Amino acid sequence: MSYEEDFDDEFEPVKSKTPASKTPTSGKKSTLYFMSTIGPGEKKEKLTVNDANRVSDIKNTLGNLFGLDPDEFHLSSGGVTMDDNDQLRDYNLSNGDDILLIPASTAGCF
C-alpha cells in the first residue's frame, strides 16, 4: 500500500517573528518595563536590554511581543519621544524605568 499525493500549490516560507540577532558588542544591560497604551487595557512587559541597542531594534522586538506594527507606535520616556535611529543610551535610562509605547498619531514631531 503506498500513499502518493501531488501538491500543485506552492507554499510561502514561514517567516520567523524573532528578529535577526544584532547583539551590540558594547554597552550595559538594564531591565526596563515597556507599557503599551495602544488598544484596550494596559499591557506591560519586562525586558533586559543593552543600552547600545537602537530604538528601532527594540521597537521590532516589542512589536512582536505586543502584536503591533513597529511603524504604528513610538517609544517615550519622561515625556520625550525616542528617535528610531538613536541608541537607548542616548536617553539616560536607569534600571527599572518605564517606557511607553504610544500610537504614532499622538507622538510629538521630531
Contacts in CASP RR format, 6 or more apart in sequence:
PFRMAT RR
TARGET T0000
AUTHOR 0000-0000-0000
METHOD contacts of the structure
MODEL  1
MSYEEDFDDEFEPVKSKTPASKTPTSGKKSTLYFMSTIGPGEKKEKLTVN
DANRVSDIKNTLGNLFGLDPDEFHLSSGGVTMDDNDQLRDYNLSNGDDIL
LIPASTAGCF
17 64 0 8 1.000
18 64 0 8 1.000
19 57 0 8 1.000
19 60 0 8 1.000
19 61 0 8 1.000
19 64 0 8 1.000
22 53 0 8 1.000
22 57 0 8 1.000
23 50 0 8 1.000
24 50 0 8 1.000
24 52 0 8 1.000
24 53 0 8 1.000
25 52 0 8 1.000
26 52 0 8 1.000
27 50 0 8 1.000
27 51 0 8 1.000
27 52 0 8 1.000
27 89 0 8 1.000
28 50 0 8 1.000
28 51 0 8 1.000
29 48 0 8 1.000
29 49 0 8 1.000
29 50 0 8 1.000
29 51 0 8 1.000
30 48 0 8 1.000
30 49 0 8 1.000
30 51 0 8 1.000
30 88 0 8 1.000
30 93 0 8 1.000
30 94 0 8 1.000
30 95 0 8 1.000
30 96 0 8 1.000
30 97 0 8 1.000
31 46 0 8 1.000
31 47 0 8 1.000
31 48 0 8 1.000
31 49 0 8 1.000
31 95 0 8 1.000
31 96 0 8 1.000
32 46 0 8 1.000
32 47 0 8 1.000
32 48 0 8 1.000
32 49 0 8 1.000
32 93 0 8 1.000
32 95 0 8 1.000
32 96 0 8 1.000
32 97 0 8 1.000
32 98 0 8 1.000
32 99 0 8 1.000
33 44 0 8 1.000
33 45 0 8 1.000
33 46 0 8 1.000
33 96 0 8 1.000
33 97 0 8 1.000
33 98 0 8 1.000
33 99 0 8 1.000
34 44 0 8 1.000
34 45 0 8 1.000
34 46 0 8 1.000
34 47 0 8 1.000
34 62 0 8 1.000
34 65 0 8 1.000
34 75 0 8 1.000
34 98 0 8 1.000
34 99 0 8 1.000
34 100 0 8 1.000
34 101 0 8 1.000
35 42 0 8 1.000
35 43 0 8 1.000
35 44 0 8 1.000
35 98 0 8 1.000
35 99 0 8 1.000
35 100 0 8 1.000
35 101 0 8 1.000
36 42 0 8 1.000
36 43 0 8 1.000
36 44 0 8 1.000
36 62 0 8 1.000
36 66 0 8 1.000
36 68 0 8 1.000
36 73 0 8 1.000
36 101 0 8 1.000
37 100 0 8 1.000
37 101 0 8 1.000
37 102 0 8 1.000
37 103 0 8 1.000
38 66 0 8 1.000
38 68 0 8 1.000
38 72 0 8 1.000
38 73 0 8 1.000
38 101 0 8 1.000
38 102 0 8 1.000
38 103 0 8 1.000
43 66 0 8 1.000
45 62 0 8 1.000
45 65 0 8 1.000
45 66 0 8 1.000
47 58 0 8 1.000
47 61 0 8 1.000
47 62 0 8 1.000
49 58 0 8 1.000
49 88 0 8 1.000
50 88 0 8 1.000
51 87 0 8 1.000
51 88 0 8 1.000
51 89 0 8 1.000
51 93 0 8 1.000
52 87 0 8 1.000
52 88 0 8 1.000
52 89 0 8 1.000
53 87 0 8 1.000
53 88 0 8 1.000
54 84 0 8 1.000
54 85 0 8 1.000
54 86 0 8 1.000
54 87 0 8 1.000
54 88 0 8 1.000
55 75 0 8 1.000
55 82 0 8 1.000
55 83 0 8 1.000
55 84 0 8 1.000
55 85 0 8 1.000
55 86 0 8 1.000
55 87 0 8 1.000
55 88 0 8 1.000
56 70 0 8 1.000
56 84 0 8 1.000
56 85 0 8 1.000
58 75 0 8 1.000
58 88 0 8 1.000
59 70 0 8 1.000
59 73 0 8 1.000
59 75 0 8 1.000
59 84 0 8 1.000
60 70 0 8 1.000
62 68 0 8 1.000
62 70 0 8 1.000
62 73 0 8 1.000
62 75 0 8 1.000
62 101 0 8 1.000
63 69 0 8 1.000
63 70 0 8 1.000
63 73 0 8 1.000
66 101 0 8 1.000
68 101 0 8 1.000
71 104 0 8 1.000
72 103 0 8 1.000
72 104 0 8 1.000
73 101 0 8 1.000
73 102 0 8 1.000
73 103 0 8 1.000
73 104 0 8 1.000
73 107 0 8 1.000
74 81 0 8 1.000
74 82 0 8 1.000
74 101 0 8 1.000
74 102 0 8 1.000
74 104 0 8 1.000
74 107 0 8 1.000
74 108 0 8 1.000
75 81 0 8 1.000
75 82 0 8 1.000
75 99 0 8 1.000
75 100 0 8 1.000
75 101 0 8 1.000
75 102 0 8 1.000
76 82 0 8 1.000
76 99 0 8 1.000
76 100 0 8 1.000
76 101 0 8 1.000
76 102 0 8 1.000
76 107 0 8 1.000
77 91 0 8 1.000
77 93 0 8 1.000
77 97 0 8 1.000
77 98 0 8 1.000
77 99 0 8 1.000
77 100 0 8 1.000
80 91 0 8 1.000
81 102 0 8 1.000
81 107 0 8 1.000
81 108 0 8 1.000
81 110 0 8 1.000
82 91 0 8 1.000
83 110 0 8 1.000
93 99 0 8 1.000
END
